[in-house]
Amino acid sequence: MIRVAAEDFARDSATFLDRVEQGEEVWIEKNGMVVARLVSVLSAGKEASGPTVDPEASEAVRAFRRLRAGATLDGLDWKALRDEGRR
């Protein structure tokens, strides 16, 4: 694990990315606090599968998109409605 200041990372990011590619982990600090952790998506020579997707959540998103497809404002201006809600 390498801890590096954000300024140093910004100045020499290619070097740190090379080290991450080699399997090291980089913790980036700002004002003495860790704000990011950089790790490789490669694991033991294989690409990580990435985040999993919940099939029920995917179906819910599709259902909301179907509902939205038929939604109208019946001639109302959405910006006027938005601005009215801000008053």
C-alpha distance (Angstrom), angle and dihedral (degrees) to the residues before:
residue distance angle dihedral
M1 . . .
I2 3.79 . .
R3 3.80 124.0 .
V4 3.79 114.2 -155.7
A5 3.81 136.0 172.9
A6 3.79 114.6 -111.7
E7 3.81 90.8 -119.1
D8 3.80 91.4 54.1
F9 3.79 91.3 47.0
A10 3.81 91.5 50.3
R11 3.80 91.4 49.5
D12 3.81 96.2 47.7
S13 3.81 105.5 20.2
A14 3.82 94.4 140.3
T15 3.79 91.3 62.3
F16 3.80 92.5 49.4
L17 3.81 91.7 46.7
D18 3.80 89.2 52.7
R19 3.80 89.6 52.6
V20 3.82 91.4 49.1
E21 3.77 88.8 50.3
Q22 3.81 87.3 55.8
G23 3.81 89.7 56.3
E24 3.80 103.0 -92.9
E25 3.79 122.5 131.5
V26 3.82 120.2 -131.1
W27 3.79 122.6 -155.1
I28 3.80 112.6 -162.1
E29 3.81 117.3 -150.4
K30 3.78 130.7 -160.4
N31 3.78 119.4 -172.2
G32 3.80 89.6 -8.7
M33 3.81 95.0 -55.4
V34 3.80 125.8 105.7
V35 3.81 107.8 -114.3
A36 3.80 101.0 168.1
R37 3.75 141.6 19.6
L38 3.79 119.3 -152.5
V39 3.80 117.7 -156.5
S40 3.78 133.9 164.3
V41 3.78 121.1 -103.1
L42 3.77 87.6 -145.0
S43 3.76 115.0 94.3
A44 3.81 121.2 -172.0
G45 3.79 91.0 -23.8
K46 3.80 93.8 -51.0
E47 3.77 126.5 102.7
A48 3.78 112.7 -112.0
S49 3.79 115.0 -110.7
G50 3.80 92.5 -125.6
P51 3.77 127.6 -138.3
T52 3.77 118.5 -20.8
V53 3.78 120.3 -122.4
D54 3.78 121.6 -137.1
P55 3.84 107.1 -129.2
E56 3.82 91.3 -146.4
A57 3.81 90.8 53.7
S58 3.81 89.9 49.7
E59 3.80 90.6 52.6
A60 3.83 90.7 48.3
V61 3.79 90.2 53.7
R62 3.80 90.7 50.1
A63 3.81 90.4 49.7
F64 3.82 91.9 51.4
R65 3.80 90.3 49.3
R66 3.82 90.5 52.3
L67 3.81 90.3 50.6
R68 3.78 92.2 47.5
A69 3.81 92.4 50.4
G70 3.81 91.3 68.4
A71 3.81 97.4 38.6
T72 3.79 118.9 112.2
L73 3.79 135.9 169.9
D74 3.82 93.0 -134.8
G75 3.79 92.5 -120.3
L76 3.80 96.7 -43.0
D77 3.78 119.0 135.5
W78 3.81 110.1 -118.2
K79 3.80 92.1 -153.1
A80 3.81 91.2 55.3
L81 3.81 89.5 49.7
R82 3.79 90.8 49.0
D83 3.79 92.4 49.5
E84 3.81 92.0 47.2
G85 3.80 89.2 55.4
R86 3.80 90.4 53.4
R87 3.79 94.8 58.9
